[in-house]
Amino acid sequence: MTTKSPRSVSCPQCGEPVPWLETSRYRPFCSARCKGIDLGAWASGDYAIAAVSLEDKIDDDNTENELPN
């Protein structure tokens, strides 16, 4: 019987391989340090999720529903 090696992912911070196991305490990060660096980047605004404001969305919807002149 062959033993399957665990799936491995790259640490999003430093790129080191991280085995995807329950014992990998900081997964997907390789360490508490990389996890903390990533959290700090989110907290300082280095990362952001793009969003469309509700007003822009309403304006776009209204423009699409107008009849041509």
Backbone atoms as SQL, in Angstrom:
CREATE TABLE atoms (id INTEGER PRIMARY KEY, chain TEXT, resi INTEGER, resn TEXT, atom TEXT, x REAL, y REAL, z REAL);
INSERT INTO atoms VALUES
  (1, 'A', 1, 'MET', 'N', 0.835, -1.166, 0.000),
  (2, 'A', 1, 'MET', 'CA', 0.000, 0.000, 0.000),
  (3, 'A', 1, 'MET', 'C', 0.888, 1.240, 0.000),
  (4, 'A', 2, 'THR', 'N', 0.552, 2.201, -0.853),
  (5, 'A', 2, 'THR', 'CA', 1.338, 3.431, -0.910),
  (6, 'A', 2, 'THR', 'C', 0.695, 4.498, -0.041),
  (7, 'A', 3, 'THR', 'N', 1.531, 5.276, 0.592),
  (8, 'A', 3, 'THR', 'CA', 1.053, 6.356, 1.433),
  (9, 'A', 3, 'THR', 'C', 1.030, 7.637, 0.611),
  (10, 'A', 4, 'LYS', 'N', -0.097, 8.292, 0.607),
  (11, 'A', 4, 'LYS', 'CA', -0.243, 9.523, -0.145),
  (12, 'A', 4, 'LYS', 'C', 0.354, 10.678, 0.666),
  (13, 'A', 5, 'SER', 'N', 1.213, 11.474, 0.042),
  (14, 'A', 5, 'SER', 'CA', 1.776, 12.617, 0.762),
  (15, 'A', 5, 'SER', 'C', 0.704, 13.700, 0.865),
  (16, 'A', 6, 'PRO', 'N', 0.729, 14.462, 1.951),
  (17, 'A', 6, 'PRO', 'CA', -0.305, 15.481, 2.149),
  (18, 'A', 6, 'PRO', 'C', -0.214, 16.585, 1.108),
  (19, 'A', 7, 'ARG', 'N', -1.351, 17.156, 0.813),
  (20, 'A', 7, 'ARG', 'CA', -1.390, 18.279, -0.115),
  (21, 'A', 7, 'ARG', 'C', -0.589, 19.411, 0.496),
  (22, 'A', 8, 'SER', 'N', 0.123, 20.140, -0.326),
  (23, 'A', 8, 'SER', 'CA', 0.945, 21.237, 0.137),
  (24, 'A', 8, 'SER', 'C', 0.513, 22.515, -0.573),
  (25, 'A', 9, 'VAL', 'N', 0.460, 23.608, 0.166),
  (26, 'A', 9, 'VAL', 'CA', 0.149, 24.916, -0.410),
  (27, 'A', 9, 'VAL', 'C', 1.303, 25.859, -0.106),
  (28, 'A', 10, 'SER', 'N', 1.399, 26.919, -0.852),
  (29, 'A', 10, 'SER', 'CA', 2.440, 27.921, -0.606),
  (30, 'A', 10, 'SER', 'C', 1.928, 28.944, 0.389),
  (31, 'A', 11, 'CYS', 'N', 2.760, 29.309, 1.329),
  (32, 'A', 11, 'CYS', 'CA', 2.422, 30.354, 2.291),
  (33, 'A', 11, 'CYS', 'C', 2.152, 31.638, 1.504),
  (34, 'A', 12, 'PRO', 'N', 0.998, 32.284, 1.717),
  (35, 'A', 12, 'PRO', 'CA', 0.687, 33.491, 0.956),
  (36, 'A', 12, 'PRO', 'C', 1.646, 34.644, 1.225),
  (37, 'A', 13, 'GLN', 'N', 2.377, 34.590, 2.322),
  (38, 'A', 13, 'GLN', 'CA', 3.275, 35.686, 2.671),
  (39, 'A', 13, 'GLN', 'C', 4.688, 35.471, 2.123),
  (40, 'A', 14, 'CYS', 'N', 5.262, 34.295, 2.383),
  (41, 'A', 14, 'CYS', 'CA', 6.671, 34.082, 2.008),
  (42, 'A', 14, 'CYS', 'C', 6.878, 33.030, 0.915),
  (43, 'A', 15, 'GLY', 'N', 5.836, 32.245, 0.635),
  (44, 'A', 15, 'GLY', 'CA', 5.940, 31.256, -0.433),
  (45, 'A', 15, 'GLY', 'C', 6.446, 29.891, -0.006),
  (46, 'A', 16, 'GLU', 'N', 6.801, 29.718, 1.261),
  (47, 'A', 16, 'GLU', 'CA', 7.274, 28.416, 1.742),
  (48, 'A', 16, 'GLU', 'C', 6.148, 27.381, 1.633),
  (49, 'A', 17, 'PRO', 'N', 6.484, 26.135, 1.335),
  (50, 'A', 17, 'PRO', 'CA', 5.442, 25.107, 1.274),
  (51, 'A', 17, 'PRO', 'C', 4.883, 24.794, 2.673),
  (52, 'A', 18, 'VAL', 'N', 3.569, 24.639, 2.746),
  (53, 'A', 18, 'VAL', 'CA', 2.887, 24.341, 4.007),
  (54, 'A', 18, 'VAL', 'C', 2.041, 23.090, 3.781),
  (55, 'A', 19, 'PRO', 'N', 2.298, 22.014, 4.519),
  (56, 'A', 19, 'PRO', 'CA', 1.455, 20.826, 4.364),
  (57, 'A', 19, 'PRO', 'C', 0.038, 21.113, 4.869),
  (58, 'A', 20, 'TRP', 'N', -0.975, 20.722, 4.110),
  (59, 'A', 20, 'TRP', 'CA', -2.358, 20.997, 4.476),
  (60, 'A', 20, 'TRP', 'C', -2.855, 19.886, 5.391),
  (61, 'A', 21, 'LEU', 'N', -2.471, 19.996, 6.643),
  (62, 'A', 21, 'LEU', 'CA', -2.838, 19.015, 7.660),
  (63, 'A', 21, 'LEU', 'C', -3.449, 19.733, 8.862),
  (64, 'A', 22, 'GLU', 'N', -4.224, 19.005, 9.659),
  (65, 'A', 22, 'GLU', 'CA', -4.790, 19.595, 10.872),
  (66, 'A', 22, 'GLU', 'C', -3.695, 20.043, 11.832),
  (67, 'A', 23, 'THR', 'N', -2.558, 19.409, 11.762),
  (68, 'A', 23, 'THR', 'CA', -1.449, 19.762, 12.651),
  (69, 'A', 23, 'THR', 'C', -0.696, 21.013, 12.187),
  (70, 'A', 24, 'SER', 'N', -0.984, 21.493, 10.979),
  (71, 'A', 24, 'SER', 'CA', -0.362, 22.732, 10.493),
  (72, 'A', 24, 'SER', 'C', -1.123, 23.897, 11.120),
  (73, 'A', 25, 'ARG', 'N', -0.636, 24.329, 12.249),
  (74, 'A', 25, 'ARG', 'CA', -1.348, 25.263, 13.121),
  (75, 'A', 25, 'ARG', 'C', -1.729, 26.584, 12.452),
  (76, 'A', 26, 'TYR', 'N', -0.890, 27.114, 11.584),
  (77, 'A', 26, 'TYR', 'CA', -1.115, 28.449, 11.021),
  (78, 'A', 26, 'TYR', 'C', -1.576, 28.419, 9.563),
  (79, 'A', 27, 'ARG', 'N', -1.943, 27.240, 9.072),
  (80, 'A', 27, 'ARG', 'CA', -2.282, 27.148, 7.655),
  (81, 'A', 27, 'ARG', 'C', -3.334, 28.166, 7.259),
  (82, 'A', 28, 'PRO', 'N', -3.255, 28.791, 6.147),
  (83, 'A', 28, 'PRO', 'CA', -2.344, 28.533, 5.038),
  (84, 'A', 28, 'PRO', 'C', -0.969, 29.171, 5.202),
  (85, 'A', 29, 'PHE', 'N', -0.724, 29.802, 6.351),
  (86, 'A', 29, 'PHE', 'CA', 0.586, 30.418, 6.588),
  (87, 'A', 29, 'PHE', 'C', 1.538, 29.396, 7.196),
  (88, 'A', 30, 'CYS', 'N', 2.833, 29.649, 7.031),
  (89, 'A', 30, 'CYS', 'CA', 3.823, 28.705, 7.550),
  (90, 'A', 30, 'CYS', 'C', 4.138, 28.951, 9.014),
  (91, 'A', 31, 'SER', 'N', 3.863, 30.165, 9.504),
  (92, 'A', 31, 'SER', 'CA', 4.231, 30.495, 10.882),
  (93, 'A', 31, 'SER', 'C', 3.354, 31.623, 11.417),
  (94, 'A', 32, 'ALA', 'N', 3.470, 31.840, 12.730),
  (95, 'A', 32, 'ALA', 'CA', 2.747, 32.947, 13.362),
  (96, 'A', 32, 'ALA', 'C', 3.257, 34.280, 12.808),
  (97, 'A', 33, 'ARG', 'N', 4.525, 34.343, 12.487),
  (98, 'A', 33, 'ARG', 'CA', 5.105, 35.577, 11.943),
  (99, 'A', 33, 'ARG', 'C', 4.444, 35.951, 10.627),
  (100, 'A', 34, 'CYS', 'N', 4.341, 35.010, 9.694),
  (101, 'A', 34, 'CYS', 'CA', 3.716, 35.294, 8.398),
  (102, 'A', 34, 'CYS', 'C', 2.238, 35.632, 8.566),
  (103, 'A', 35, 'LYS', 'N', 1.576, 34.943, 9.477),
  (104, 'A', 35, 'LYS', 'CA', 0.167, 35.230, 9.748),
  (105, 'A', 35, 'LYS', 'C', 0.011, 36.656, 10.286),
  (106, 'A', 36, 'GLY', 'N', 0.894, 37.063, 11.189),
  (107, 'A', 36, 'GLY', 'CA', 0.852, 38.403, 11.760),
  (108, 'A', 36, 'GLY', 'C', 1.154, 39.487, 10.740),
  (109, 'A', 37, 'ILE', 'N', 2.094, 39.238, 9.855),
  (110, 'A', 37, 'ILE', 'CA', 2.416, 40.207, 8.801),
  (111, 'A', 37, 'ILE', 'C', 1.200, 40.429, 7.907),
  (112, 'A', 38, 'ASP', 'N', 0.521, 39.341, 7.554),
  (113, 'A', 38, 'ASP', 'CA', -0.662, 39.432, 6.702),
  (114, 'A', 38, 'ASP', 'C', -1.783, 40.189, 7.410),
  (115, 'A', 39, 'LEU', 'N', -2.023, 39.877, 8.674),
  (116, 'A', 39, 'LEU', 'CA', -3.047, 40.576, 9.444),
  (117, 'A', 39, 'LEU', 'C', -2.734, 42.065, 9.539),
  (118, 'A', 40, 'GLY', 'N', -1.470, 42.389, 9.766),
  (119, 'A', 40, 'GLY', 'CA', -1.061, 43.791, 9.831),
  (120, 'A', 40, 'GLY', 'C', -1.287, 44.528, 8.520),
  (121, 'A', 41, 'ALA', 'N', -1.072, 43.843, 7.400),
  (122, 'A', 41, 'ALA', 'CA', -1.301, 44.457, 6.088),
  (123, 'A', 41, 'ALA', 'C', -2.784, 44.766, 5.891),
  (124, 'A', 42, 'TRP', 'N', -3.656, 43.841, 6.306),
  (125, 'A', 42, 'TRP', 'CA', -5.100, 44.104, 6.225),
  (126, 'A', 42, 'TRP', 'C', -5.470, 45.273, 7.122),
  (127, 'A', 43, 'ALA', 'N', -4.952, 45.290, 8.354),
  (128, 'A', 43, 'ALA', 'CA', -5.304, 46.325, 9.326),
  (129, 'A', 43, 'ALA', 'C', -4.838, 47.712, 8.884),
  (130, 'A', 44, 'SER', 'N', -3.710, 47.781, 8.197),
  (131, 'A', 44, 'SER', 'CA', -3.193, 49.074, 7.764),
  (132, 'A', 44, 'SER', 'C', -3.770, 49.525, 6.429),
  (133, 'A', 45, 'GLY', 'N', -4.589, 48.686, 5.806),
  (134, 'A', 45, 'GLY', 'CA', -5.232, 49.070, 4.551),
  (135, 'A', 45, 'GLY', 'C', -4.413, 48.751, 3.319),
  (136, 'A', 46, 'ASP', 'N', -3.342, 47.970, 3.462),
  (137, 'A', 46, 'ASP', 'CA', -2.552, 47.588, 2.294),
  (138, 'A', 46, 'ASP', 'C', -3.348, 46.699, 1.340),
  (139, 'A', 47, 'TYR', 'N', -4.257, 45.929, 1.880),
  (140, 'A', 47, 'TYR', 'CA', -5.130, 45.087, 1.072),
  (141, 'A', 47, 'TYR', 'C', -6.523, 45.712, 1.104),
  (142, 'A', 48, 'ALA', 'N', -7.236, 45.591, 0.029),
  (143, 'A', 48, 'ALA', 'CA', -8.603, 46.090, -0.007),
  (144, 'A', 48, 'ALA', 'C', -9.410, 45.227, -0.968),
  (145, 'A', 49, 'ILE', 'N', -10.674, 45.112, -0.684),
  (146, 'A', 49, 'ILE', 'CA', -11.583, 44.384, -1.565),
  (147, 'A', 49, 'ILE', 'C', -12.328, 45.425, -2.378),
  (148, 'A', 50, 'ALA', 'N', -12.215, 45.328, -3.694),
  (149, 'A', 50, 'ALA', 'CA', -12.880, 46.288, -4.567),
  (150, 'A', 50, 'ALA', 'C', -14.391, 46.148, -4.429),
  (151, 'A', 51, 'ALA', 'N', -15.056, 47.282, -4.436),
  (152, 'A', 51, 'ALA', 'CA', -16.508, 47.270, -4.307),
  (153, 'A', 51, 'ALA', 'C', -17.101, 48.381, -5.158),
  (154, 'A', 52, 'VAL', 'N', -18.327, 48.183, -5.556),
  (155, 'A', 52, 'VAL', 'CA', -19.071, 49.191, -6.295),
  (156, 'A', 52, 'VAL', 'C', -20.032, 49.827, -5.305),
  (157, 'A', 53, 'SER', 'N', -20.054, 51.149, -5.262),
  (158, 'A', 53, 'SER', 'CA', -20.969, 51.795, -4.330),
  (159, 'A', 53, 'SER', 'C', -22.401, 51.566, -4.787),
  (160, 'A', 54, 'LEU', 'N', -23.306, 51.544, -3.861),
  (161, 'A', 54, 'LEU', 'CA', -24.711, 51.298, -4.163),
  (162, 'A', 54, 'LEU', 'C', -25.262, 52.394, -5.076),
  (163, 'A', 55, 'GLU', 'N', -24.835, 53.635, -4.881),
  (164, 'A', 55, 'GLU', 'CA', -25.302, 54.732, -5.728),
  (165, 'A', 55, 'GLU', 'C', -24.878, 54.525, -7.172),
  (166, 'A', 56, 'ASP', 'N', -23.638, 54.089, -7.416),
  (167, 'A', 56, 'ASP', 'CA', -23.166, 53.818, -8.772),
  (168, 'A', 56, 'ASP', 'C', -23.982, 52.700, -9.408),
  (169, 'A', 57, 'LYS', 'N', -24.273, 51.671, -8.636),
  (170, 'A', 57, 'LYS', 'CA', -25.038, 50.541, -9.138),
  (171, 'A', 57, 'LYS', 'C', -26.444, 50.976, -9.533),
  (172, 'A', 58, 'ILE', 'N', -27.090, 51.816, -8.719),
  (173, 'A', 58, 'ILE', 'CA', -28.437, 52.289, -9.019),
  (174, 'A', 58, 'ILE', 'C', -28.413, 53.152, -10.274),
  (175, 'A', 59, 'ASP', 'N', -27.421, 54.040, -10.415),
  (176, 'A', 59, 'ASP', 'CA', -27.313, 54.883, -11.605),
  (177, 'A', 59, 'ASP', 'C', -27.136, 54.036, -12.859),
  (178, 'A', 60, 'ASP', 'N', -26.289, 53.002, -12.783),
  (179, 'A', 60, 'ASP', 'CA', -26.064, 52.114, -13.927),
  (180, 'A', 60, 'ASP', 'C', -27.349, 51.387, -14.305),
  (181, 'A', 61, 'ASP', 'N', -28.084, 50.903, -13.328),
  (182, 'A', 61, 'ASP', 'CA', -29.338, 50.178, -13.594),
  (183, 'A', 61, 'ASP', 'C', -30.354, 51.092, -14.260),
  (184, 'A', 62, 'ASN', 'N', -30.457, 52.329, -13.799),
  (185, 'A', 62, 'ASN', 'CA', -31.417, 53.263, -14.374),
  (186, 'A', 62, 'ASN', 'C', -31.044, 53.632, -15.802),
  (187, 'A', 63, 'THR', 'N', -29.765, 53.765, -16.092),
  (188, 'A', 63, 'THR', 'CA', -29.298, 54.105, -17.430),
  (189, 'A', 63, 'THR', 'C', -29.621, 52.981, -18.401),
  (190, 'A', 64, 'GLU', 'N', -29.477, 51.740, -17.983),
  (191, 'A', 64, 'GLU', 'CA', -29.745, 50.602, -18.857),
  (192, 'A', 64, 'GLU', 'C', -31.217, 50.476, -19.211),
  (193, 'A', 65, 'ASN', 'N', -32.101, 50.959, -18.340),
  (194, 'A', 65, 'ASN', 'CA', -33.531, 50.808, -18.558),
  (195, 'A', 65, 'ASN', 'C', -34.161, 51.976, -19.329),
  (196, 'A', 66, 'GLU', 'N', -33.382, 53.013, -19.638),
  (197, 'A', 66, 'GLU', 'CA', -33.924, 54.145, -20.371),
  (198, 'A', 66, 'GLU', 'C', -34.120, 53.789, -21.837),
  (199, 'A', 67, 'LEU', 'N', -35.164, 54.328, -22.427),
  (200, 'A', 67, 'LEU', 'CA', -35.437, 54.121, -23.832),
  (201, 'A', 67, 'LEU', 'C', -34.624, 55.105, -24.663),
  (202, 'A', 68, 'PRO', 'N', -34.157, 54.691, -25.820),
  (203, 'A', 68, 'PRO', 'CA', -33.399, 55.629, -26.679),
  (204, 'A', 68, 'PRO', 'C', -34.335, 56.716, -27.194),
  (205, 'A', 69, 'ASN', 'N', -33.764, 57.901, -27.468),
  (206, 'A', 69, 'ASN', 'CA', -34.558, 59.035, -27.985),
  (207, 'A', 69, 'ASN', 'C', -34.890, 58.859, -29.434);
